[in-house]
Amino acid sequence: MKSRCTLKKNSDFRRLYAKGKSAVNPYMVLYCRRNRTGENRLGYTVSVKLGHAVRRNRIRRRLREVVRLNAERLSPGWDLVLVARSRAYDAPFQKLQGAYLASCEKLGLLKKEDPV
């Protein structure tokens, strides 16, 4: 992921938490809000409560991979923040991916499919 496509500032995260829409599942919480850049920007949050650095980084890597594999399915122009929950560590990858896509669909982030 390009560095310009990530959210790093605390103010960006706080704005999403306060004014964005959210979808919750057992593995993650997804916050979203429209942006004016025309591309998706992502941020990841893994609390210290979920374990030491090795464990937190593993969760973060898995979430990044889920987003990377499904990046083409999202419509452009959104700020997203994924907040990991404790079950994300032990969850099978397919369940993480399914939960992410279900959250995106609930929030209306997926591209509309063209009827053939």
Residue pairs with C-beta under 8 A, 6 or more apart in sequence:
1 42
1 64
1 67
1 68
5 39
5 40
5 41
5 42
6 41
6 42
6 43
7 13
7 16
7 41
7 42
7 43
7 79
7 81
8 43
12 41
12 43
12 79
13 43
13 45
13 81
15 33
16 31
16 32
16 33
16 43
16 79
16 81
17 31
17 81
19 33
20 31
20 32
20 33
20 79
20 81
21 31
21 32
21 33
21 107
22 29
22 30
22 31
22 32
22 107
23 29
23 30
23 102
23 103
23 104
23 106
23 107
24 103
25 99
25 102
25 103
26 85
26 87
26 99
27 84
27 85
27 87
27 88
27 91
27 95
27 96
27 99
28 63
28 82
28 83
28 84
28 85
28 88
28 96
28 99
28 100
28 103
29 82
29 83
29 85
30 80
30 81
30 82
30 83
30 100
30 103
30 104
30 107
31 80
31 81
31 83
32 78
32 79
32 80
32 81
32 107
32 109
33 78
33 79
34 77
34 78
34 79
35 41
35 77
35 78
35 79
36 77
37 77
38 76
38 77
39 76
39 77
40 71
40 74
40 76
40 77
40 78
40 79
40 80
41 78
41 79
41 80
42 67
42 79
42 80
42 81
42 82
43 79
43 80
43 81
43 82
44 60
44 63
44 64
44 81
44 82
44 84
45 81
45 82
45 83
45 84
46 56
46 57
46 59
46 60
46 83
46 84
47 56
47 83
47 84
48 56
49 86
50 56
50 59
50 84
50 86
50 89
51 89
55 89
58 89
59 84
59 88
59 89
60 84
62 88
62 93
62 96
63 82
63 84
63 88
63 96
63 100
65 93
66 93
66 96
66 97
66 100
67 80
67 82
67 100
69 97
70 97
70 100
70 101
70 104
73 101
73 104
73 110
73 111
74 104
74 109
74 110
74 111
75 109
75 110
75 111
75 112
78 109
80 109
82 100
88 96
91 99
101 110
104 110
